[in-house]
Amino acid sequence: MLTFLALASVVLLGIVPEQSQAIVIYTGWERHALVGSDIRLSCSFFSWRWTSEDVTFSWTYRPDGSRDSISIFHYTGGVPYVDNKGPFRDRLEFVGNPGRRDGSILLKNLEFTDNGTFTCDAKNPPDIVGRPSSVRLLVFEKVPIQAGVITGAIIGVVLGLLVLIVVIYYLMRFLVARRVFSLSVSKHGKKKKEGSQQRQGPVPPADPSKIKV
């Protein structure tokens, strides 16, 4: 009887599926690109388990001004699939490395109409519970420089203040050292003069009898 119960326990434990854990997916936040250029949209994930052979990646796209998302790419069973009816059917390439948990895609020959939100989802069985991550793509004729100008100005101001503080610090040290040196020299010279006078003593008055008439 005990043997039967032990065998039953082993069978039941073997049937119970391995408990899944949460998976964390990462993409960029916002990307800028020029019309006609190519851009890589990165997607990776964190999982406590080893990378499964059944790892999957999927990308969806929601154009600006639209509420609906469309599937544009899927990776499963070791094979990448590009949607053959979507706007990127001839302009999307899989450049990721699933073995390294990389599900990145490359969009080619960008157009103004490509502006929108791209969402990546990944599964690493048995870890299949996770929140997809999104990145927004903005396509310009010329990449805006406002952000770069502002960042450069801030960095320049900070560096300028640091240089000014350093210059003031060393200038103050120089002035203080010069003042201390001057006081030291003045004090030393005064003591030397007083010591010389003490060694010479007072001058004796002349003897009237020795003064020639």
Disulfide bonds with the S-S distance in Angstrom:
Cys43-Cys120 1.93
